[in-house]
């Protein structure tokens, strides 16, 4: 730096002053990231303080999570959240595997430099938690309308030669689904007549149905049972022209693969 001035005798003078200026820059990575919440609910960001060699260690970096999951705590490496000798510190946080976690977070890292001005440098990156994994539907044997027993399937397993085969001769099934993120109460289950393509539902997870395969019939679904005793254990009687299949939809709109519910056509 060079300064110009006038001395007390009226003459001019040049004064040269050398000042060392240290330049720092905080970088936060990755700039954006997306996680499948049901299989990975943790995220790590890396803060790097760039500056003169040998003078980037020991700076405290604060991390704040905002957006969909505000205030979520995390863990630093090094544990004191101070930059190591290379100017690096990482921050890892986890969110609950639940629908409320879905959405976008903003992670901000800030560092205050120990220079005469006490300047602060901050950087913000984005994190998105998504659910694109479909639920898994199920169709299992269940109780008869009295609620007293689970009817047996055939006496052999595929490709056996039993008259009933692996099918449920009594036509009673419990339809259900599970999901990585959404609870059972948020899942919708549908029954498809594979003969006509007619879709019945949605039904809650755990609904017991009676399904009758009747080629040539008009596909229908009628409530059965009563509100007293165990007669209401089976909720609906569905008649289709072909075999039944079940699929489920979660709260994110993901649709499962179809699962067959094989029943023989009447007479039993």
C-alpha positions in Angstrom: 0.0 0.0 0.0 1.3 3.5 -0.8 0.3 6.7 1.0 0.9 10.3 -0.2 1.2 13.3 2.2 3.0 16.6 3.0 5.6 17.2 5.6 5.5 20.1 8.1 8.1 22.1 6.0 5.8 22.2 3.0 7.6 19.6 1.1 6.0 16.4 -0.2 6.8 12.9 0.8 5.9 9.3 -0.3 5.3 6.7 2.4 5.1 3.0 1.6 3.4 0.7 4.1 3.2 -3.1 3.6 0.0 -4.8 4.8 -0.6 -8.5 4.7 -4.2 -9.3 3.7 -5.5 -12.9 4.3 -8.3 -14.0 2.1 -10.7 -16.8 3.2 -13.6 -18.5 1.5 -16.1 -21.0 2.9 -17.3 -23.7 0.5 -20.2 -26.1 1.4 -20.8 -29.3 -0.6 -22.8 -30.9 -2.1 -24.8 -28.0 -3.5 -27.8 -30.2 -3.9 -28.7 -33.8 -3.0 -31.7 -36.1 -3.0 -32.4 -39.0 -0.7 -34.9 -41.8 -0.9 -36.3 -41.4 2.6 -37.3 -45.0 3.1 -33.9 -46.4 2.5 -31.5 -43.5 3.5 -32.6 -40.9 6.1 -29.1 -39.4 6.8 -27.3 -36.6 5.0 -23.7 -35.3 5.2 -22.4 -31.9 4.1 -18.8 -30.9 4.0 -17.6 -27.3 4.9 -14.1 -26.4 3.6 -12.5 -23.1 4.6 -10.1 -22.1 1.9 -7.3 -19.7 2.8 -3.5 -19.4 3.3 -1.8 -22.7 4.0 -1.4 -23.4 7.6 -4.0 -20.9 8.8 -7.3 -22.6 8.1 -7.5 -24.9 11.1 -9.4 -24.3 14.3 -12.3 -22.2 13.1 -15.7 -23.0 14.5 -18.3 -23.7 11.9 -22.0 -23.6 12.9 -24.6 -25.6 11.0 -28.3 -24.9 10.9 -31.0 -27.0 9.2 -34.0 -25.2 7.9 -36.9 -25.9 5.5 -39.0 -29.1 6.0 -37.0 -30.3 9.0 -36.0 -27.1 10.8 -33.7 -27.3 13.8 -32.7 -30.9 13.3 -29.5 -31.5 15.2 -26.5 -33.3 13.8 -22.9 -34.5 14.5 -19.7 -32.9 13.4 -16.4 -34.4 12.5 -14.2 -33.1 14.2 -16.7 -33.3 17.1 -16.2 -29.7 18.2 -17.2 -28.5 14.7 -13.9 -26.7 14.3 -12.0 -27.0 11.0 -9.1 -29.4 10.9 -5.7 -28.5 9.6 -7.0 -28.7 6.1 -9.9 -26.4 6.8 -12.5 -29.2 6.7 -15.4 -30.1 9.0 -18.4 -32.3 8.2 -21.9 -32.3 9.5 -24.3 -35.2 9.4 -28.0 -35.2 10.4 -30.8 -37.7 10.2 -34.6 -37.2 9.9 -37.4 -39.5 11.0 -38.6 -42.0 8.3 -42.1 -40.5 8.2 -44.3 -38.5 5.8 -43.6 -35.3 7.7 -39.9 -35.5 6.7 -40.6 -35.4 3.0 -39.7 -32.2 1.3 -36.7 -29.8 1.0 -34.2 -28.7 3.6 -31.8 -25.9 3.5 -28.5 -26.4 5.4 -26.5 -23.3 6.2 -22.9 -23.3 7.4 -21.3 -20.2 8.9 -17.8 -19.3 10.1 -16.5 -16.2 11.9 -13.0 -15.3 10.9 -10.5 -14.1 13.6 -9.3 -11.2 11.5 -9.6 -7.6 12.8 -13.1 -7.1 11.2 -14.5 -10.4 12.6 -16.1 -11.1 9.2 -18.6 -14.0 8.8 -18.9 -16.2 5.8 -22.0 -18.3 5.2 -23.0 -20.8 2.6 -26.4 -22.6 2.1 -27.0 -25.9 0.2 -30.2 -27.8 -0.6 -31.4 -31.3 0.5 -34.5 -33.0 -0.8 -36.2 -36.0 0.9 -38.4 -38.0 -1.5 -40.5 -41.2 -1.6 -40.6 -42.9 -4.9 -40.7 -46.5 -3.6 -44.1 -48.2 -4.0 -45.7 -50.2 -1.2 -45.9 -54.0 -1.1 -49.4 -55.4 -1.4 -50.5 -58.7 0.1 -53.4 -61.1 -0.1 -53.6 -63.9 2.5 -56.1 -66.4 3.6 -58.3 -65.2 6.4 -61.3 -66.1 8.6 -64.7 -67.0 7.4 -67.7 -64.7 8.2 -68.1 -66.1 11.7 -64.5 -65.2 12.4 -63.8 -68.6 13.9 -61.1 -70.1 11.6 -58.7 -69.5 8.7 -59.8 -71.9 5.9 -56.9 -74.1 4.6 -55.6 -73.8 1.1 -55.1 -76.9 -1.1 -53.2 -79.9 0.1 -50.2 -79.4 -2.3 -48.0 -76.5 -3.3 -47.5 -75.4 -7.0 -47.4 -77.2 -9.3 -49.3 -79.9 -7.3 -52.2 -81.9 -8.6 -54.6 -81.3 -5.7 -58.2 -80.4 -6.8 -57.8 -77.2 -4.8 -54.2 -76.7 -5.6 -52.6 -73.8 -3.7 -55.9 -71.8 -3.9 -58.2 -70.9 -1.0 -61.4 -73.0 -1.6 -63.4 -70.9 0.9 -62.7 -67.6 -0.9 -61.9 -65.5 2.1 -58.9 -63.2 2.1 -57.3 -60.4 4.1 -55.9 -57.7 1.8 -53.1 -55.5 3.0 -49.9 -53.6 2.3 -46.8 -52.3 3.9 -44.7 -49.2 3.0 -41.2 -47.9 3.9 -42.5 -44.4 4.8 -46.3 -44.3 5.1 -48.2 -46.0 8.0 -50.9 -48.6 7.3 -53.6 -46.0 7.9 -52.4 -43.9 5.0 -52.3 -46.8 2.5 -55.2 -47.6 0.1 -55.8 -51.2 -1.1 -57.6 -52.1 -4.3 -59.0 -55.4 -5.6 -59.0 -56.0 -9.4 -61.1 -58.5 -11.3 -58.5 -59.6 -13.8 -61.2 -61.0 -16.0 -63.1 -57.8 -16.6 -60.5 -55.3 -15.4 -63.0 -53.9 -12.8 -61.3 -52.2 -9.8 -63.0 -52.3 -6.4 -62.0 -50.1 -3.5 -60.1 -48.4 -2.0 -60.2 -50.5 1.2 -58.2 -50.1 4.4 -55.3 -52.3 5.1 -56.4 -55.4 6.9 -59.9 -55.6 5.2 -61.3 -59.2 5.0 -63.1 -59.9 1.8 -64.9 -62.8 0.1 -64.1 -63.1 -3.6 -66.1 -65.3 -6.0 -64.9 -66.0 -9.5 -68.0 -66.3 -11.7 -67.3 -66.2 -15.4 -70.0 -64.4 -17.3 -71.3 -62.6 -14.2 -71.6 -58.9 -13.7 -68.7 -57.7 -11.4 -70.1 -56.4 -8.1 -69.1 -55.6 -4.6 -71.6 -55.9 -1.8 -71.2 -55.3 1.9 -71.8 -58.4 4.1 -72.0 -59.2 7.7 -73.6 -57.1 10.5 -72.6 -54.7 13.2 -73.1 -57.2 16.0 -71.1 -60.2 17.0 -68.4 -61.6 14.7 -70.6 -61.6 11.6 -68.9 -58.4 10.4 -65.4 -59.9 10.3 -65.6 -60.2 6.5 -66.6 -56.8 5.1 -67.4 -57.2 1.5 -68.3 -59.9 -1.1 -66.8 -59.3 -4.5 -67.9 -61.1 -7.6 -65.6 -61.1 -10.6 -65.3 -62.8 -13.9 -61.7 -63.8 -13.4 -59.1 -64.2 -10.6 -58.6 -61.4 -8.1 -55.5 -59.3 -7.8 -54.6 -56.7 -5.2 -52.5 -53.6 -5.4 -51.9 -50.6 -3.0 -51.2 -46.9 -3.3 -49.3 -44.9 -0.7 -49.6 -41.3 0.4 -47.0 -40.2 -2.2 -49.0 -41.7 -5.0 -46.7 -44.7 -5.6 -48.5 -47.8 -6.8 -47.5 -51.3 -5.9 -47.2 -54.3 -8.2 -50.3 -56.5 -8.4 -50.5 -59.6 -6.1 -52.8 -62.4 -7.2 -55.5 -63.9 -5.0 -56.3 -67.2 -6.7 -59.7 -68.7 -6.1 -61.4 -71.5 -8.1 -64.7 -70.7 -9.9 -67.9 -72.2 -8.3 -69.1 -74.8 -7.6 -66.6 -75.4 -4.9 
